[in-house]
Amino acid sequence: MTQDARLDFSDQCGSSSLITVSRLTKQFPLSDGSVVTAVDDVSFTVEQGEVFGLLGPNGAGKTTTLRMILGLLQPSSGDSSIDGVSVADNPDQIKRLIGFVSTSVGVYQWLTPREMLSFVADLYDVSPPDRAERIERLADVLDFREYIDRRCGVLSTGQKQRVNLARALMHDPPVMLLDEPTRGLDVVGSQVVFEYLQLLRSQRKAVIICTHRLDEAERFADRFGLLHHGRLQHYGTLVELQSVTHEQTLTQMFVNLLKNNPEATTCPGG
Amino acid sequence: MSDKSQYVPSRESSSRTWRLATKELREILRDRRTVITLVLMPLLVYPLLGVILRKGLLNNLTHLQKVEVHVCLETKEDSRKFAAEMIRGEQILDAQDGTAEETPEVSAAADVLGTSGAQEFDFVVFSLDELKTDSSLEQQVTERYADIAVRLTPVDDVERGFRRRGPPFLNWQILRRDGSALSDRGYKEITKRLDAVNERYVDRLLERKQLSSVRPATVSTQVLSSNEAGSGSSLITFIPLVLVLMTMTGAVYPAIDLTAGERERGTMEILVAAPVSRMTLLAGKFVAVLTVALLTTTMNLISMFATLFALGLEGTVLGNVGPTMVVQVIVLMVVFAAFFSAVLLSITSVARSFKEAQAYLVPLMLISLTPGVFSLMPNLQINGILAVTPLVNTVLMGRDLLQGDVNLLMFAIVLISTALYGVLALAIAARIFGSDAVLYGSGGTLTELFKRPQETIDVASIQTSMSCLAIVFSLFIVAGSIPSRLNVSLSIQLLAAGLVSLFLFVLIPACLAVFSRVHLLGGFSLRLPKWWFWLAAVLLGGSLWPYIYELEISILTDGRIEELKQIYERFEGNLKAVPLWIKLVSLAVAPAACEEFFFRGFFQNSIRVRTSATMSILSSAVLFGLFHVIVKDALFFERLLPSTLMGIVLGIVFERSGSVLPGMLLHVMHNGLLIIVSEFESELTQLGIGISDRQHLPASVLIGAAMPIAVAVMLLTRTGLERPDQGRDDDGDDSHDYAEWNSES
C-alpha cells in the first residue's frame, strides 16, 4: 500500500466517512506454493448512522475483509481506518472502536449472561459502575432480562444471539461489524437482528453487515457492496445499483454477476 | 503490523491476567466434568487401590504364613508320637534362634508391609486306623489325600549294640510325593525338626559323658540385605509417576476447554476482537490451567496419603517424611505442573475442536508415558542428560526425593530445565494461540511456528531470548562436561572449554537471532559506546576483583575451604604446566566475552524492552549467578552471591552504556587479573595475597581498589543522561516498537 493510493482514495470518497477501506488486499499462500487472493483491492467507505451491506456468496472474501478492518488479519496491502485511525498504526485503538458480532453465536456455557457481559466489559476497560448500568440498559433494549442470571449453556440459540448482540455493544463502540448475524436463526431471530440494526442506526453507529442472504440485506442496509471472488463488483445504494445493472433485485444482480463473471474480471465500481 | 496490537503495558497486564484467570477458573470449576477429575477421581481411586492392594497382599501373606500340610500315619498312636516329636523339634528350633528360614516371596511381601515373614507350619495329622480304610500309606500320598505319610517302625535295641531304658527309638520312613511343593516343604520342615531333636539328643549325650559338643565343622549364616538404592522397588517409585500422571490428567481438560473448546464454542473471537494482547489472554489461561493442575495434584496427594495412613502403610511406603522433603516435592510438582500446562496449551492451541485436541493429546500422553515408565527402572541413576530430559527428570527426581537420596545439583538442574522448557512451551503457545492459523484452522500451524518473520527487528523478543535460554541451559549442562572427558592434555581441554563457551553463548544466540531476523548489531548491542564507558570498564575491571574475592571467602566456612582446597589441589599441579596465554584465553577472554554476548548483549537487552532497568539488570544477574553455581558435576553455592553481584555491576554498565563492549572488557580484565594473581602467587604471597589458601587480602589492597571504583561510579552516573538513544523509556509509550510478542508472519 502506497501513500499515493491512500490519497487518491480519500479524494474520491471525501473525508467525512467514519470507516474508510482503501485498496485492501489479502493473499494466502497455499501449500503447493501458489497464492490465493481472498480479497482483491477492495475499497469503500461507511458514514455515521449508515448500514453498509457487504454481500456475496460463500467464500467471496466478506469475512476476510471484516477481519482486516478489525485488525485480526494483516492485509497483504492496503489499509483501513476508523475515524482517521489507521489499523496498521494503532490496532489496539481500532479494536476499542469496533463492536464485533461474528457468525458463531459464542457464549460461555458456564457463565450467566450478566457475568459474561461483565467479563467482556472488563476486557474493554469499562469502569464497573458503567458496566452495571450498561448491562441493565441492554437487558431492557434487547429483552433478555428474564434469563440474565441463568447459565448461558441452557439458553436457546435466539436467546444466545441476544446476549451476543448485547456483548458487542458493551463498550459502546462507534463502529459495528456484523458477520452473518442471522445465520442459524429463525424468522423471529432475524427480526431481533433487524431491530438491533435499527437501534444501531438510531445511535448513529457506522455498521458493516456481511451476509449472503440478499433478500434480507435489501431490508437491512442503506448501501451495498457486491463482493465476488474477492473483488468488489458493484458498490452503491440500491437505486444506483439498479441503474447500473438494470436489474430490480439484489438477487437478480447476483445471478447475473455469477453468470457473466465466473472469473471475476470487472473492476470495482460505484 | 498486528505485532503492535499485542502490546499492553506490563503494569496493567498482571492484574488483568489474574482477572482473566478467575473468569476461566469460575467457568472450569462450574463444569461437572472438571469436578469429577478433580475431586471424585482421587477420592475414589486411591482408597479403592489401597483396599485392593492391602487385600491382595494380606491374602497372599496369610497363605504364605500358614502352610497346612496333611500328614498320614498308620495308627493313632503313631500320630500322637509324630505330633509330640514335631512340637519338641519346633520348640528346640525356636529356642535356638527366632529367625526361621524365609522364602523369597515372603520377604518381598514383608518388605512392603513391614512385618516379619516367619512361616508357620500347620500339620494336619490323621491315621489310617482313624479313617478305617484298607488303603496303604503310599496310596494316601499318591492319591493326594495326604501330602506326606510317615511310617514309624521301632528300631531293635540289639542293633544299636547297647541297652537303654525309655521308649524305643523309631525309624521314620517319610513318603513324599514327587513334584508337590507342599509335600516338599512339609518334608523339609519335618526333617528339620527331627534333625533338631536328634541334635539335641546327641548334645545331651555328649554333655553327660563330659565330651565337647563341638563338631568338626560348624556353620553360621548371616543374611545380608542388598544395599543398592532403588532395590526397594516398592511402591515408592510409583508415587512420582502417579503424581505426574495425575497432574497431567488434571491439566488436560481445562487446557482443551480454554483453547480448542473456546474456538469450538465460537467465543475465541470475542477474545481476539478485544483490545487485549494475546500474551495476556494466554497468561490468564495458563494461570487457570496451572491452578487446576495443582488442585488436582493436591487432591491426589491428600487422598493418597490419607489412604496410606488409613491403611497404616505410610511408614513402610514412605520412610521418613521430613518438612524439607515435602517442600522439595511440592516445588518439583509446581514446576512440573507449570511446564506441562504450558506444553498442553501450546498443543491445544493448534486444535480447532475438542476432538482435534484430544487426537493431538493422545500421542502426547503415550509419548510421555514411555519415559515415565522407563524411569521406574530401579537402578536408573539420574545424570546430566536425564536431568535435562523432560518428564523423566521429574519422575526420577521425585523418586530420589521420596527416598531421601537427593543430589542437590541434579535437583537444581531438574527444576531449572523444567522451568525453562515451560517458558519455551509458553512461548510456542503464545506464537500459535489466536494467530491467523488458529482462527482459520489448524492447517499449516506447525510450519507457521518455524516460519521466519518477514521484517527484521532491532531487539530479540522475550520469546526468542527465553527459547534461547532454554536451549543454552540444557546444552550447558550436557556440553559443559565434554571437555573434561576428552582424553587430551589439560591445555587442549581448556581450549575446548573456551570453544564450548563460544558455541553456547555466541553461536546459538546468533543463530536464533538470524533465524528470527533480529538485527545482529542491535540485537546484541554491538555498538560503540562513548569513550568514558571504556574508562569506567577498565577501572572496574581492574579494581573489582578484590571485593568479589573477599565476598566469596567471607561466605565460605572453614570446612568448605578445606573441601575446595582438595578439589583445587588436584588441578593445581597440572594447571601450573599450562602456559599463561592458554589460561588467559580459555578462562578469561573466551568465557567473559561470550557470556557478556549472551547474558547482557542478548538476554538483558531483550527483556529490557518489556521491563524496567532494575528488573532487567537483576534478572540477568541472577541468571548469570546461577550459571556460575553449576560447575561440571558439583554445585558451588558460594559462587552465587559474588557472581550475581558481578552480574549486577556488568548489568549496570550495560544499561548505562547501551553497549555490550565495555562489559566485555570489564569481564575479561576481571577474570584475567584473578588468573594472573594466582599465576604469580608465589611472588605475591610476600605481599599477603594468598588466593589458594583463601586468605583475606590486606586492607591496603581493598582501600586502593576503592578509588578507581569510586571514579567509575561517577563516570557511570554522570553520563547517564547522555547514553545513546535507543528509544528505551520506562513510560512504555514507544516501547511497543519492540513489543514483538507474536511477530506475525
Chai-1 contact restraints between the chains, C-beta under 6 A:
chainA,res_idxA,chainB,res_idxB,connection_type,confidence,min_distance_angstrom,max_distance_angstrom,comment,restraint_id
A,L70,B,A273,contact,1.0,0.0,6.0,A-B,restraint_1
A,G71,B,S5,contact,1.0,0.0,6.0,A-B,restraint_2
A,L72,B,V272,contact,1.0,0.0,6.0,A-B,restraint_3
A,Q74,B,S2,contact,1.0,0.0,6.0,A-B,restraint_4
A,Q74,B,E744,contact,1.0,0.0,6.0,A-B,restraint_5
A,A88,B,M1,contact,1.0,0.0,6.0,A-B,restraint_6
A,P91,B,S2,contact,1.0,0.0,6.0,A-B,restraint_7
A,P91,B,S5,contact,1.0,0.0,6.0,A-B,restraint_8
A,D92,B,S5,contact,1.0,0.0,6.0,A-B,restraint_9
A,D92,B,P275,contact,1.0,0.0,6.0,A-B,restraint_10
A,K95,B,P275,contact,1.0,0.0,6.0,A-B,restraint_11
A,R96,B,P275,contact,1.0,0.0,6.0,A-B,restraint_12
A,F100,B,A273,contact,1.0,0.0,6.0,A-B,restraint_13
A,S102,B,E269,contact,1.0,0.0,6.0,A-B,restraint_14
A,S104,B,G266,contact,1.0,0.0,6.0,A-B,restraint_15
A,G106,B,R265,contact,1.0,0.0,6.0,A-B,restraint_16
A,G106,B,G266,contact,1.0,0.0,6.0,A-B,restraint_17
A,G106,B,T267,contact,1.0,0.0,6.0,A-B,restraint_18
A,G106,B,I270,contact,1.0,0.0,6.0,A-B,restraint_19
A,Y108,B,E27,contact,1.0,0.0,6.0,A-B,restraint_20
A,Y108,B,T267,contact,1.0,0.0,6.0,A-B,restraint_21
A,W110,B,E27,contact,1.0,0.0,6.0,A-B,restraint_22
A,W110,B,R30,contact,1.0,0.0,6.0,A-B,restraint_23
A,W110,B,D31,contact,1.0,0.0,6.0,A-B,restraint_24
A,L111,B,E27,contact,1.0,0.0,6.0,A-B,restraint_25
A,F119,B,K23,contact,1.0,0.0,6.0,A-B,restraint_26
A,D122,B,R19,contact,1.0,0.0,6.0,A-B,restraint_27
A,L123,B,A274,contact,1.0,0.0,6.0,A-B,restraint_28
A,L123,B,V276,contact,1.0,0.0,6.0,A-B,restraint_29
